[in-house]
Amino acid sequence: MRSNILTLAFATLSAGHGIVTKPTARSAGDAMKAVCGQQVTNNLQSNEYGDIEQLSQIGASQKDFDPTACDVSLCKGQQFNDNVANVQTFTPGQVVPITVDIQAKHTGIANVSVVDTATNKMISDALIYFPVYASTSTDLPKNNTQFDITMPDVSGQCGTAGNCVVQWWWNSPDSKQTYMSCVDFTM
């Protein structure tokens, strides 16, 4: 009984940390399951707030995990084909409000940028950068969870749905955990 309580307490401490809630971010589905496997997909569906290091660790022990097709460093391995209905349309210069839900703070850095999904590379400067993010030393500043970004003109690269995402990225070196959410868009 005691070990069950300790296990539950540890799971509660390690479960969930942060995701973008607006605009609608990518989520896990059947296309993800096909490349990332059952366990990785189940883990993310039960805890969408989890870190990519945990997904990578789970995947490494599974036979149905394809690390080439399931790049957890790009949108946690979540696939565009599961998220076609959530594609946003942005215009150059458009101000886009972002809402993030943080369930547990870990001091780190964060940014939001436009990422090319074919290369997993930023194709713009960071749209916003936080040199100190979700610090455990202070109350959570409102601008860590509600802020605006201004879309750059990436219409040449991002005219086709699935080519680009707005990626919120948060890394905590102290906890050795990275969190991210991706918003699919066209321009």
C-alpha positions in Angstrom: 0.0 0.0 0.0 2.8 2.4 1.0 4.6 1.8 -2.3 1.5 2.5 -4.3 1.1 5.8 -2.5 4.7 6.7 -3.1 4.4 5.8 -6.8 1.2 7.9 -7.1 3.0 10.8 -5.4 5.9 10.6 -7.7 3.7 10.3 -10.8 1.9 13.5 -9.7 5.1 15.4 -9.3 6.4 14.3 -12.7 3.1 14.7 -14.6 2.4 17.6 -16.7 4.1 21.0 -17.1 3.1 23.2 -20.0 1.3 23.5 -23.3 -0.2 26.1 -25.6 -4.0 26.2 -25.3 -4.7 29.0 -27.8 -4.5 28.9 -30.7 -5.2 25.2 -31.0 -1.9 23.3 -30.9 -1.1 19.9 -32.3 -2.3 16.8 -30.5 -1.6 13.1 -30.8 -3.7 10.7 -33.0 -3.5 7.8 -35.3 -0.9 9.3 -37.6 1.4 9.8 -34.6 0.7 6.2 -33.4 1.8 4.9 -36.8 5.3 6.4 -36.5 5.8 6.9 -32.8 4.2 3.7 -31.6 1.4 2.9 -29.1 3.3 3.6 -25.8 4.6 7.1 -26.9 1.2 8.1 -28.2 -0.7 6.7 -25.2 1.7 8.6 -22.9 1.2 11.9 -24.7 -2.6 11.4 -24.9 -2.8 10.8 -21.2 -0.4 13.7 -20.4 -0.1 16.2 -23.2 1.9 18.4 -20.8 4.9 16.0 -20.7 8.4 16.7 -21.7 10.1 15.4 -24.9 12.9 13.6 -23.0 10.4 11.3 -21.4 8.8 10.6 -24.8 12.3 9.8 -26.3 13.1 7.5 -23.3 9.8 5.6 -23.7 10.2 5.3 -27.4 13.7 3.9 -27.2 12.4 0.8 -25.5 9.5 0.1 -27.9 9.7 -1.9 -31.1 7.0 0.2 -32.8 8.9 3.5 -32.3 10.6 4.9 -35.5 12.9 7.7 -34.3 13.5 8.8 -37.9 9.8 9.3 -38.6 8.9 10.3 -35.0 11.2 13.2 -34.2 10.1 14.2 -30.7 12.2 17.3 -31.0 9.7 18.5 -33.6 6.3 19.0 -32.1 6.8 16.1 -29.7 6.4 13.8 -32.7 2.8 14.9 -33.2 1.9 14.6 -36.9 0.3 17.1 -39.2 -2.2 14.5 -40.5 -3.8 14.3 -37.1 -4.2 18.1 -37.0 -5.5 19.1 -40.4 -8.7 20.6 -38.9 -6.6 22.9 -36.7 -4.7 24.8 -39.3 -4.7 28.6 -38.7 -4.4 31.2 -41.4 -2.1 34.1 -40.5 -1.0 37.2 -42.4 2.3 39.1 -42.3 2.3 41.5 -39.4 -0.7 39.9 -37.8 -0.6 40.0 -34.0 -1.5 36.6 -32.6 -2.4 36.2 -28.9 -0.9 33.1 -27.3 -2.1 31.4 -24.2 0.0 28.9 -22.3 -1.1 26.7 -19.5 1.8 25.9 -17.1 1.0 23.2 -14.5 4.4 23.0 -12.9 7.2 25.6 -13.0 10.8 24.8 -13.9 13.2 27.7 -14.2 14.4 27.9 -17.8 14.3 29.8 -21.0 11.6 29.9 -23.7 10.8 31.3 -27.1 8.2 31.2 -29.8 9.4 30.9 -33.4 8.4 29.8 -36.8 9.8 26.4 -37.7 10.1 24.7 -41.0 8.7 21.2 -40.4 10.8 19.6 -43.2 14.1 20.7 -41.6 13.1 21.3 -37.9 14.9 24.7 -38.2 13.7 28.2 -37.3 12.9 30.3 -40.4 12.6 33.5 -38.5 14.1 35.2 -35.5 12.4 34.3 -32.3 9.0 36.1 -32.2 9.4 36.4 -28.4 12.2 35.3 -26.1 12.1 34.8 -22.3 15.7 34.7 -20.8 14.1 33.5 -17.5 10.9 31.5 -17.8 8.6 29.9 -15.3 11.1 30.6 -12.5 10.6 28.6 -9.3 12.0 31.6 -7.4 9.1 33.9 -8.2 5.4 34.0 -8.8 4.6 33.2 -12.4 4.5 36.4 -14.4 1.3 36.8 -16.5 3.5 37.4 -19.6 4.7 33.8 -19.3 1.2 32.5 -20.0 -0.5 35.3 -22.0 1.5 37.2 -24.6 1.3 38.3 -28.3 3.5 37.5 -31.2 3.7 39.4 -34.5 3.9 37.1 -37.5 6.8 37.8 -39.9 6.4 37.5 -43.6 7.1 33.8 -44.2 4.5 33.4 -47.0 7.1 32.0 -49.3 7.9 29.1 -47.1 4.6 28.7 -45.3 1.9 28.9 -48.0 1.1 25.2 -47.8 -0.5 23.7 -44.7 2.0 21.4 -42.9 5.1 23.2 -44.0 5.4 25.4 -41.0 4.4 25.7 -37.3 4.5 28.4 -34.7 6.5 26.6 -32.0 6.5 27.4 -28.3 9.6 26.0 -26.8 10.6 25.9 -23.1 13.8 24.3 -21.8 14.7 23.9 -18.2 18.4 22.9 -17.9 18.0 22.3 -14.1 15.3 19.7 -14.5 16.7 18.5 -17.9 13.3 18.8 -19.5 12.0 20.4 -22.7 8.4 21.3 -23.4 6.9 22.4 -26.7 3.6 23.0 -28.5 3.1 23.5 -32.2 0.4 25.5 -34.0 0.0 24.6 -37.7 -0.6 27.6 -40.0 -0.6 28.9 -43.5 0.2 32.4 -44.8 
